[in-house]
Amino acid sequence: MKVVAFERSTQGTSASRRLRHAAKVPGIVYGGGAQPQLVELDHNALYHALQKEKFHSSILDMEV
């Protein structure tokens, strides 16, 4: 399953709140030896993906 995320440059509570008001979901991608990367996802796309049963048990392919 493919998930599209966009890079974001701001961090913190107020920046995340502004994203949520703009129908975006703030997130952080981390793992391996790479530095953590701040991302934002579209709320509607993520909401509809979460409604599908296979979303919870499949490997996600994230495009940043």
Backbone torsions as a table, in degrees:
resi	resn	phi	psi	omega
1	MET	NA	136.7	-175.2
2	LYS	-101.9	134.6	177.0
3	VAL	-123.7	131.3	179.8
4	VAL	-102.9	125.9	178.2
5	ALA	-126.1	153.4	179.0
6	PHE	-119.0	143.5	178.8
7	GLU	-68.9	144.7	174.6
8	ARG	-129.4	152.9	-175.3
9	SER	-106.6	-20.1	-177.5
10	THR	-96.5	150.7	178.0
11	GLN	-137.9	164.6	178.8
12	GLY	114.4	171.4	-175.9
13	THR	-64.0	-47.4	-176.7
14	SER	-68.6	-35.8	177.4
15	ALA	-66.4	-40.7	177.8
16	SER	-66.3	-37.8	178.5
17	ARG	-63.7	-41.6	177.8
18	ARG	-63.1	-38.6	177.5
19	LEU	-63.2	-43.8	-179.4
20	ARG	-63.0	-37.8	177.3
21	HIS	-68.0	-23.4	178.2
22	ALA	-93.8	17.9	178.5
23	ALA	63.5	37.8	175.5
24	LYS	-120.4	158.0	178.4
25	VAL	-117.3	119.3	178.3
26	PRO	-75.9	149.2	178.5
27	GLY	-158.0	171.8	177.8
28	ILE	-133.9	131.6	176.3
29	VAL	-107.7	124.1	179.4
30	TYR	-144.9	161.9	179.1
31	GLY	143.2	167.5	-177.8
32	GLY	63.0	-144.2	178.9
33	GLY	-102.2	2.2	-176.1
34	ALA	-80.1	157.4	175.3
35	GLN	-71.3	148.9	175.9
36	PRO	-60.1	142.5	-177.9
37	GLN	-122.4	126.9	178.1
38	LEU	-78.2	131.7	-179.3
39	VAL	-134.0	163.7	171.5
40	GLU	-132.4	143.0	-179.2
41	LEU	-121.4	153.2	175.7
42	ASP	-72.9	127.6	-176.7
43	HIS	-61.0	-47.3	-176.2
44	ASN	-64.5	-41.9	179.2
45	ALA	-64.3	-42.6	179.1
46	LEU	-67.2	-41.2	179.4
47	TYR	-60.2	-46.8	-179.2
48	HIS	-69.0	-33.2	176.8
49	ALA	-67.6	-38.3	179.4
50	LEU	-66.8	-22.9	179.5
51	GLN	-74.3	-18.4	179.9
52	LYS	-84.1	134.9	-177.8
53	GLU	-61.2	-39.5	-175.2
54	LYS	-70.3	-17.4	-179.9
55	PHE	-59.7	-38.7	-173.9
56	HIS	-76.9	-15.3	-177.0
57	SER	-124.8	16.8	-178.8
58	SER	-115.6	161.3	176.1
59	ILE	-81.9	130.9	-177.4
60	LEU	-94.6	138.3	174.9
61	ASP	-106.3	106.1	-175.1
62	MET	-98.0	126.3	176.7
63	GLU	-102.9	119.8	-179.3
64	VAL	-109.4	NA	NA
